[in-house]
């Protein structure tokens, strides 16, 4: 009886180990990095033009990669829950540095100011 109870509890623990199920339309990690990098670059439009419409820039980016808004949101939630988002954000940072090498000094400055800054805040 104890063995049966142990097997049942073990089975339940293994099946409940995932915080969130993988979405049907999960965006691949490399594509997710590219989208996030473009979002970060679009966000810098506010420095140049405070009246810039970031909603249109976001729509353009999602359309460019043939991704729906809820698909991006579900994928983002999944990557956060599984702990894979940090690596995706690091890859997004590398993409930005490849496109704009002058951004390295800004990132280094942010890291110097606070060495514990997570990747999404750089």
MMTF fields as JSON, N, C-alpha, C and O atoms, coordinates in Angstrom:
{
  "mmtfVersion": "1.0.0",
  "mmtfProducer": "UNKNOWN",
  "numBonds": 487,
  "numAtoms": 488,
  "numGroups": 122,
  "numChains": 1,
  "numModels": 1,
  "chainsPerModel": [1],
  "groupsPerChain": [122],
  "chainIdList": ["A"],
  "bondAtomList": [4, 2, 8, 6, 12, 10, 16, 14, 20, 18, 24, 22, 28, 26, 32, 30, 36, 34, 40, 38, 44, 42, 48, 46, 52, 50, 56, 54, 60, 58, 64, 62, 68, 66, 72, 70, 76, 74, 80, 78, 84, 82, 88, 86, 92, 90, 96, 94, 100, 98, 104, 102, 108, 106, 112, 110, 116, 114, 120, 118, 124, 122, 128, 126, 132, 130, 136, 134, 140, 138, 144, 142, 148, 146, 152, 150, 156, 154, 160, 158, 164, 162, 168, 166, 172, 170, 176, 174, 180, 178, 184, 182, 188, 186, 192, 190, 196, 194, 200, 198, 204, 202, 208, 206, 212, 210, 216, 214, 220, 218, 224, 222, 228, 226, 232, 230, 236, 234, 240, 238, 244, 242, 248, 246, 252, 250, 256, 254, 260, 258, 264, 262, 268, 266, 272, 270, 276, 274, 280, 278, 284, 282, 288, 286, 292, 290, 296, 294, 300, 298, 304, 302, 308, 306, 312, 310, 316, 314, 320, 318, 324, 322, 328, 326, 332, 330, 336, 334, 340, 338, 344, 342, 348, 346, 352, 350, 356, 354, 360, 358, 364, 362, 368, 366, 372, 370, 376, 374, 380, 378, 384, 382, 388, 386, 392, 390, 396, 394, 400, 398, 404, 402, 408, 406, 412, 410, 416, 414, 420, 418, 424, 422, 428, 426, 432, 430, 436, 434, 440, 438, 444, 442, 448, 446, 452, 450, 456, 454, 460, 458, 464, 462, 468, 466, 472, 470, 476, 474, 480, 478, 484, 482],
  "bondOrderList": [1, 1, 1, 1, 1, 1, 1, 1, 1, 1, 1, 1, 1, 1, 1, 1, 1, 1, 1, 1, 1, 1, 1, 1, 1, 1, 1, 1, 1, 1, 1, 1, 1, 1, 1, 1, 1, 1, 1, 1, 1, 1, 1, 1, 1, 1, 1, 1, 1, 1, 1, 1, 1, 1, 1, 1, 1, 1, 1, 1, 1, 1, 1, 1, 1, 1, 1, 1, 1, 1, 1, 1, 1, 1, 1, 1, 1, 1, 1, 1, 1, 1, 1, 1, 1, 1, 1, 1, 1, 1, 1, 1, 1, 1, 1, 1, 1, 1, 1, 1, 1, 1, 1, 1, 1, 1, 1, 1, 1, 1, 1, 1, 1, 1, 1, 1, 1, 1, 1, 1, 1],
  "groupList": [{"groupName": "UNK", "atomNameList": ["N", "CA", "C", "O"], "elementList": ["N", "C", "C", "O"], "formalChargeList": [0, 0, 0, 0], "bondAtomList": [1, 0, 2, 1, 3, 2], "bondOrderList": [1, 1, 2], "singleLetterCode": "X", "chemCompType": "L-PEPTIDE LINKING"}],
  "groupTypeList": [0, 0, 0, 0, 0, 0, 0, 0, 0, 0, 0, 0, 0, 0, 0, 0, 0, 0, 0, 0, 0, 0, 0, 0, 0, 0, 0, 0, 0, 0, 0, 0, 0, 0, 0, 0, 0, 0, 0, 0, 0, 0, 0, 0, 0, 0, 0, 0, 0, 0, 0, 0, 0, 0, 0, 0, 0, 0, 0, 0, 0, 0, 0, 0, 0, 0, 0, 0, 0, 0, 0, 0, 0, 0, 0, 0, 0, 0, 0, 0, 0, 0, 0, 0, 0, 0, 0, 0, 0, 0, 0, 0, 0, 0, 0, 0, 0, 0, 0, 0, 0, 0, 0, 0, 0, 0, 0, 0, 0, 0, 0, 0, 0, 0, 0, 0, 0, 0, 0, 0, 0, 0],
  "groupIdList": [1, 2, 3, 4, 5, 6, 7, 8, 9, 10, 11, 12, 13, 14, 15, 16, 17, 18, 19, 20, 21, 22, 23, 24, 25, 26, 27, 28, 29, 30, 31, 32, 33, 34, 35, 36, 37, 38, 39, 40, 41, 42, 43, 44, 45, 46, 47, 48, 49, 50, 51, 52, 53, 54, 55, 56, 57, 58, 59, 60, 61, 62, 63, 64, 65, 66, 67, 68, 69, 70, 71, 72, 73, 74, 75, 76, 77, 78, 79, 80, 81, 82, 83, 84, 85, 86, 87, 88, 89, 90, 91, 92, 93, 94, 95, 96, 97, 98, 99, 100, 101, 102, 103, 104, 105, 106, 107, 108, 109, 110, 111, 112, 113, 114, 115, 116, 117, 118, 119, 120, 121, 122],
  "secStructList": [7, 2, 2, 2, 2, 2, 2, 2, 2, 2, 2, 2, 2, 2, 2, 6, 7, 7, 1, 1, 7, 7, 7, 6, 6, 7, 7, 7, 2, 2, 2, 2, 2, 2, 2, 2, 2, 2, 2, 2, 2, 2, 2, 6, 2, 2, 2, 2, 7, 6, 6, 7, 7, 2, 2, 2, 2, 2, 2, 2, 2, 2, 2, 2, 6, 6, 7, 7, 2, 2, 2, 2, 2, 2, 2, 2, 2, 2, 2, 2, 2, 2, 6, 7, 2, 2, 2, 2, 2, 2, 2, 2, 2, 2, 2, 2, 2, 2, 2, 7, 6, 6, 2, 2, 2, 2, 2, 2, 2, 2, 2, 2, 2, 7, 6, 6, 7, 7, 4, 4, 4, 7],
  "xCoordList": [0.827, 0.0, 0.867, 0.581, 1.933, 2.83, 3.513, 3.714, 3.87, 4.521, 3.572, 3.981, 2.326, 1.338, 1.125, 1.022, 1.058, 0.904, 2.116, 1.967, 3.31, 4.544, 4.561, 4.944, 4.154, 4.122, 3.119, 3.406, 1.952, 0.926, 1.405, 1.211, 2.014, 2.513, 3.644, 3.706, 4.533, 5.63, 5.094, 5.585, 4.094, 3.486, 2.862, 3.019, 2.168, 1.552, 2.597, 2.406, 3.683, 4.736, 5.395, 5.693, 5.623, 6.249, 5.311, 5.753, 4.041, 3.077, 2.799, 2.426, 2.966, 2.672, 3.929, 3.894, 5.031, 6.288, 6.357, 7.167, 5.539, 5.543, 4.599, 3.452, 5.089, 4.251, 3.238, 2.127, 3.626, 2.771, 2.996, 4.109, 1.935, 2.045, 2.597, 2.386, 3.297, 3.855, 2.715, 1.856, 2.7, 1.635, 1.718, 2.785, 0.595, 0.55, 1.433, 2.134, 1.397, 2.133, 3.362, 3.572, 4.154, 5.332, 6.312, 6.672, 6.726, 7.7, 9.078, 9.432, 9.865, 11.213, 12.08, 11.882, 13.026, 13.862, 14.607, 14.663, 15.178, 15.942, 15.048, 15.437, 13.859, 12.922, 12.418, 12.217, 12.218, 11.788, 12.859, 12.531, 14.121, 15.22, 15.206, 15.41, 14.968, 14.935, 13.78, 13.941, 12.629, 11.465, 11.723, 11.438, 12.261, 12.537, 13.587, 13.491, 14.589, 15.609, 14.964, 15.295, 14.063, 13.384, 12.496, 12.403, 11.841, 11.031, 11.903, 11.504, 13.087, 13.992, 14.451, 14.521, 14.758, 15.163, 14.008, 14.211, 12.804, 11.627, 11.364, 10.914, 11.646, 11.429, 12.323, 11.976, 13.459, 14.37, 13.847, 14.392, 12.8, 12.179, 11.676, 11.628, 11.308, 10.794, 11.844, 11.502, 13.098, 14.166, 14.233, 14.393, 14.11, 14.181, 12.886, 12.91, 11.768, 10.461, 9.502, 8.947, 9.297, 8.401, 6.958, 6.197, 6.594, 5.239, 5.124, 4.069, 6.191, 6.202, 5.148, 4.931, 4.503, 3.466, 4.111, 4.343, 4.394, 5.045, 4.109, 4.555, 2.82, 1.862, 1.998, 1.963, 2.151, 2.343, 3.666, 3.741, 4.699, 6.0, 5.914, 6.51, 5.174, 4.997, 4.215, 4.584, 3.156, 2.371, 3.229, 3.165, 4.033, 4.898, 5.856, 6.034, 6.467, 7.42, 6.735, 7.259, 5.568, 4.859, 4.44, 4.535, 3.978, 3.606, 4.817, 4.722, 5.936, 7.175, 7.558, 8.035, 7.346, 7.695, 6.495, 6.59, 5.373, 4.144, 3.722, 3.459, 3.663, 3.317, 2.123, 2.052, 1.203, 0.057, 0.431, 1.321, -0.239, 0.06, -0.122, 0.708, -1.221, -1.439, -0.44, -0.104, 0.033, 1.063, 2.361, 3.028, 2.71, 3.904, 3.745, 4.665, 2.578, 2.332, 2.42, 3.05, 1.797, 1.826, 3.245, 3.662, 3.974, 5.362, 6.219, 7.049, 6.015, 6.776, 6.498, 7.424, 5.225, 4.853, 5.504, 6.003, 5.499, 6.084, 7.578, 8.093, 8.272, 9.716, 10.056, 11.082, 9.217, 9.438, 9.277, 10.11, 8.197, 7.896, 8.94, 9.199, 9.539, 10.527, 11.951, 12.878, 12.126, 13.454, 14.353, 15.563, 13.799, 14.601, 14.651, 15.345, 13.933, 13.854, 15.184, 15.514, 15.944, 17.232, 18.165, 18.814, 18.221, 19.079, 18.544, 19.324, 17.236, 16.628, 16.962, 17.279, 16.89, 17.201, 18.675, 19.024, 19.539, 20.971, 21.226, 22.037, 20.526, 20.668, 20.126, 20.691, 19.033, 18.485, 19.501, 19.65, 20.193, 21.218, 22.348, 22.865, 22.733, 23.782, 23.335, 24.13, 22.074, 21.538, 21.615, 22.006, 21.24, 21.294, 22.73, 22.986, 23.662, 25.074, 25.629, 26.499, 25.129, 25.562, 25.054, 25.765, 23.806, 23.215, 23.757, 23.95, 23.999, 24.434, 25.545, 25.276, 26.792, 27.909, 28.084, 28.636, 27.62, 27.762, 26.889, 27.06, 25.971, 25.109, 25.876, 25.407, 27.043, 27.831, 28.192, 28.137, 28.557, 28.926, 27.73, 27.893, 26.533, 25.325, 25.039, 24.719, 25.151, 24.896, 25.934, 25.594, 27.203, 28.261, 28.026, 28.256, 27.572, 27.288, 26.173, 26.275, 25.114, 24.0, 24.456, 24.021, 25.321, 25.824, 26.722, 26.683, 27.541, 28.394, 27.569, 27.888, 26.498, 25.643, 25.005, 24.894, 24.598, 23.983, 24.324, 23.693, 25.32, 25.769, 24.707, 24.842, 23.679, 22.643, 21.461, 20.394, 21.633, 20.543, 20.237, 21.129, 18.979, 18.64, 18.693, 18.675, 18.757, 18.924, 17.799, 18.042, 16.574, 15.454, 15.488, 14.764, 16.299, 16.345, 17.547, 17.722, 18.37, 19.564, 19.241, 20.133],
  "yCoordList": [-1.197, 0.0, 1.256, 2.218, 1.237, 2.4, 2.626, 3.766, 1.533, 1.657, 2.278, 3.11, 1.875, 2.421, 3.91, 4.696, 4.289, 5.693, 6.497, 7.603, 5.952, 6.621, 6.807, 7.871, 5.789, 5.865, 6.919, 7.692, 6.962, 7.947, 9.373, 10.26, 9.594, 10.923, 11.329, 12.478, 10.395, 10.686, 11.042, 11.968, 10.309, 10.582, 11.975, 12.7, 12.352, 13.672, 14.779, 15.823, 14.564, 15.588, 15.8, 16.935, 14.738, 14.856, 15.575, 16.426, 15.246, 15.871, 17.323, 18.089, 17.724, 19.098, 19.957, 21.051, 19.478, 20.211, 21.426, 22.321, 21.483, 22.619, 23.697, 23.417, 24.936, 26.042, 26.43, 26.861, 26.274, 26.709, 25.759, 25.282, 25.491, 24.626, 25.414, 26.622, 24.723, 25.37, 25.781, 24.961, 27.043, 27.485, 26.771, 26.31, 26.687, 26.023, 26.745, 26.11, 28.074, 28.879, 29.515, 30.721, 28.741, 29.271, 29.863, 29.225, 31.081, 31.746, 31.177, 31.097, 30.778, 30.252, 31.288, 32.494, 30.806, 31.692, 32.738, 33.905, 32.33, 33.291, 34.379, 35.545, 33.999, 34.992, 35.905, 37.102, 35.336, 36.128, 37.165, 38.308, 36.786, 37.726, 38.867, 40.026, 38.541, 39.574, 40.545, 41.755, 40.019, 40.882, 41.8, 42.995, 41.253, 42.06, 43.127, 44.252, 42.778, 43.762, 44.909, 46.074, 44.592, 45.658, 46.499, 47.714, 45.859, 46.628, 47.608, 48.748, 47.164, 48.036, 49.213, 50.347, 48.94, 50.023, 50.989, 52.202, 50.457, 51.31, 52.178, 53.318, 51.632, 52.379, 53.62, 54.613, 53.561, 54.702, 55.855, 56.958, 55.595, 56.665, 57.794, 58.95, 57.467, 58.49, 59.538, 60.683, 59.17, 60.138, 61.144, 62.345, 60.64, 61.495, 62.286, 63.491, 61.596, 62.222, 61.786, 60.689, 62.632, 62.255, 61.983, 61.334, 62.472, 62.266, 61.02, 60.774, 60.242, 59.067, 58.064, 57.862, 57.446, 56.466, 55.078, 54.439, 54.626, 53.331, 52.171, 51.063, 52.432, 51.369, 50.949, 49.758, 51.915, 51.589, 50.866, 49.943, 51.279, 50.616, 49.167, 48.269, 48.956, 47.599, 46.744, 45.599, 47.286, 46.55, 46.195, 45.081, 47.167, 46.92, 45.763, 44.878, 45.772, 44.717, 43.362, 42.386, 43.294, 42.013, 41.531, 40.341, 42.456, 42.073, 41.616, 40.699, 42.255, 41.903, 40.441, 39.746, 39.987, 38.614, 37.668, 36.51, 38.163, 37.359, 36.756, 35.558, 37.607, 37.194, 38.025, 39.226, 37.387, 38.085, 38.549, 37.978, 39.571, 40.115, 39.106, 39.016, 38.332, 37.341, 36.19, 35.579, 35.889, 34.861, 35.315, 34.529, 36.585, 37.119, 37.087, 36.693, 37.503, 37.538, 36.145, 35.964, 35.167, 33.797, 33.23, 32.555, 33.503, 33.028, 33.688, 33.032, 34.982, 35.72, 35.141, 34.929, 34.884, 34.292, 32.931, 32.603, 32.137, 30.801, 30.879, 30.144, 31.767, 31.881, 32.424, 32.056, 33.287, 33.765, 32.614, 32.418, 31.851, 30.761, 29.655, 29.006, 29.436, 28.359, 28.834, 28.025, 30.131, 30.651, 30.837, 31.006, 30.81, 30.933, 32.364, 32.638, 33.265, 34.627, 35.364, 36.174, 35.102, 35.791, 35.571, 36.505, 34.336, 34.04, 34.723, 35.206, 34.763, 35.429, 36.914, 37.501, 37.522, 38.947, 39.225, 40.25, 38.323, 38.479, 38.41, 39.166, 37.498, 37.41, 38.665, 39.13, 39.214, 40.454, 41.584, 42.414, 41.611, 42.631, 42.479, 43.475, 41.244, 41.011, 41.494, 42.054, 41.275, 41.733, 43.254, 43.804, 43.924, 45.389, 45.856, 46.807, 45.206, 45.605, 45.361, 46.1, 44.327, 44.089, 45.197, 45.649, 45.624, 46.665, 48.049, 48.886, 48.285, 49.597, 49.421, 49.406, 49.288, 49.079, 50.216, 49.997, 51.421, 52.547, 52.379, 53.114, 51.438, 51.196, 50.511, 50.478, 49.973, 49.276, 50.198, 49.774, 51.437, 52.36, 52.642, 52.764, 52.747, 52.981, 51.786, 51.953, 50.59, 49.375, 49.24, 48.926, 49.478, 49.4, 50.407, 50.102, 51.603, 52.633, 52.175, 52.357, 51.586, 51.098, 49.976, 49.903, 49.118, 48.018, 48.562, 48.059, 49.593, 50.207, 50.868, 50.758, 51.562, 52.242, 51.249, 51.518, 50.123, 49.097, 47.734, 47.291, 47.055, 45.775, 44.68, 43.666, 44.85, 43.823, 44.071, 43.49, 44.926, 45.237, 43.989, 43.428, 43.557, 42.396, 42.764, 43.941, 41.759, 41.979, 42.812, 43.606, 42.652, 43.381, 44.874, 45.64, 45.311, 46.714, 47.447, 48.637, 46.771, 47.412, 48.207, 48.809],
  "zCoordList": [0.0, 0.0, 0.0, -0.712, 0.808, 0.861, -0.477, -0.898, -1.144, -2.445, -3.47, -4.279, -3.43, -4.351, -4.096, -5.037, -2.842, -2.486, -2.939, -3.46, -2.747, -3.18, -4.691, -5.177, -5.44, -6.9, -7.351, -8.266, -6.725, -7.09, -6.813, -7.644, -5.68, -5.326, -6.267, -6.705, -6.579, -7.507, -8.887, -9.532, -9.332, -10.636, -10.662, -11.644, -9.615, -9.542, -9.521, -10.145, -8.821, -8.739, -10.093, -10.465, -10.821, -12.139, -13.106, -13.878, -13.073, -13.99, -13.655, -14.543, -12.416, -12.011, -11.929, -11.365, -12.48, -12.351, -13.276, -13.037, -14.318, -15.235, -14.729, -14.38, -14.691, -14.254, -15.315, -15.004, -16.553, -17.662, -18.828, -19.05, -19.564, -20.738, -21.913, -22.023, -22.775, -23.962, -24.896, -25.218, -25.332, -26.241, -27.588, -27.993, -28.264, -29.576, -30.584, -31.372, -30.559, -31.534, -30.887, -31.02, -30.208, -29.523, -30.537, -31.527, -30.266, -31.126, -30.786, -29.61, -31.797, -31.52, -30.803, -30.955, -30.034, -29.209, -30.032, -29.644, -31.164, -31.965, -32.552, -32.606, -32.987, -33.514, -32.39, -32.598, -31.215, -30.057, -29.726, -29.408, -29.794, -29.546, -30.555, -30.192, -31.812, -32.855, -32.629, -32.788, -32.261, -32.019, -30.842, -30.913, -29.757, -28.567, -28.874, -28.384, -29.685, -30.065, -30.85, -30.626, -31.751, -32.507, -31.607, -31.785, -30.639, -29.691, -28.911, -28.673, -28.516, -27.76, -28.624, -28.15, -29.878, -30.778, -31.03, -31.087, -31.181, -31.381, -30.153, -30.27, -28.991, -27.752, -27.699, -27.059, -28.364, -28.373, -29.233, -29.199, -29.994, -30.784, -29.89, -30.313, -28.68, -27.763, -27.436, -27.143, -27.481, -27.225, -28.377, -28.158, -29.593, -30.772, -30.952, -31.202, -30.822, -31.036, -29.934, -29.999, -28.92, -27.815, -28.261, -27.544, -29.421, -29.928, -30.813, -31.397, -30.915, -31.788, -31.338, -30.143, -32.306, -32.032, -31.961, -32.987, -30.75, -30.573, -30.88, -31.18, -30.805, -31.12, -32.58, -32.89, -33.471, -34.893, -35.118, -35.928, -34.409, -34.538, -34.056, -34.65, -32.988, -32.467, -33.458, -33.718, -34.002, -35.004, -36.223, -36.744, -36.663, -37.822, -37.535, -38.372, -36.356, -35.996, -35.958, -36.496, -35.326, -35.251, -36.644, -36.945, -37.492, -38.856, -39.665, -40.48, -39.434, -40.144, -39.881, -40.779, -38.655, -38.281, -38.347, -37.941, -38.857, -38.996, -37.658, -37.554, -36.646, -35.287, -34.826, -35.089, -34.147, -33.547, -32.145, -31.515, -31.666, -30.344, -29.232, -28.328, -29.293, -28.228, -28.326, -27.311, -29.519, -29.688, -29.017, -28.345, -29.203, -28.558, -27.035, -26.318, -26.55, -25.106, -24.494, -23.452, -25.128, -24.606, -24.628, -23.687, -25.688, -25.768, -24.692, -24.062, -24.487, -23.47, -22.088, -21.307, -21.783, -20.485, -20.316, -19.239, -21.384, -21.316, -21.033, -20.19, -21.734, -21.538, -20.153, -19.58, -19.614, -18.241, -17.263, -16.379, -17.426, -16.494, -16.537, -15.523, -17.7, -17.825, -17.534, -17.498, -17.326, -17.004, -18.212, -18.056, -19.392, -20.615, -21.14, -22.119, -20.509, -21.016, -20.898, -21.764, -19.853, -19.645, -20.846, -21.318, -21.326, -22.476, -23.742, -24.563, -23.896, -25.046, -25.023, -26.058, -23.838, -23.719, -23.967, -24.552, -23.527, -23.821, -25.327, -25.863, -26.004, -27.465, -28.142, -29.131, -27.614, -28.16, -28.008, -28.904, -26.88, -26.656, -27.669, -28.176, -27.967, -28.971, -30.351, -31.106, -30.672, -31.959, -32.049, -33.078, -30.97, -30.944, -31.118, -31.857, -30.452, -30.553, -31.959, -32.419, -32.641, -34.018, -34.946, -35.843, -34.708, -35.547, -35.199, -36.081, -33.92, -33.435, -32.402, -31.201, -32.86, -31.933, -30.917, -29.839, -31.248, -30.319, -29.074, -28.102, -29.089, -27.929, -26.789, -25.651, -27.101, -26.075, -24.919, -23.765, -25.193, -24.121, -23.213, -21.999, -23.788, -22.982, -22.085, -20.909, -22.631, -21.845, -20.741, -19.6, -21.077, -20.062, -18.944, -17.774, -19.297, -18.296, -17.358, -16.145, -17.904, -17.089, -16.151, -15.001, -16.645, -15.811, -14.707, -13.584, -15.006, -13.987, -12.895, -11.711, -13.302, -12.335, -11.367, -10.171, -11.885, -11.053, -11.625, -12.584, -11.048, -11.615, -11.549, -12.233, -10.765, -10.639, -11.555, -11.357, -12.558, -13.475, -14.3, -14.936, -14.289, -15.134, -16.609, -16.967, -17.452, -18.893, -19.485, -20.393, -18.996, -19.593, -19.276, -19.91, -18.323, -17.946, -18.523, -18.26, -19.294, -19.861, -21.076, -21.674]
}
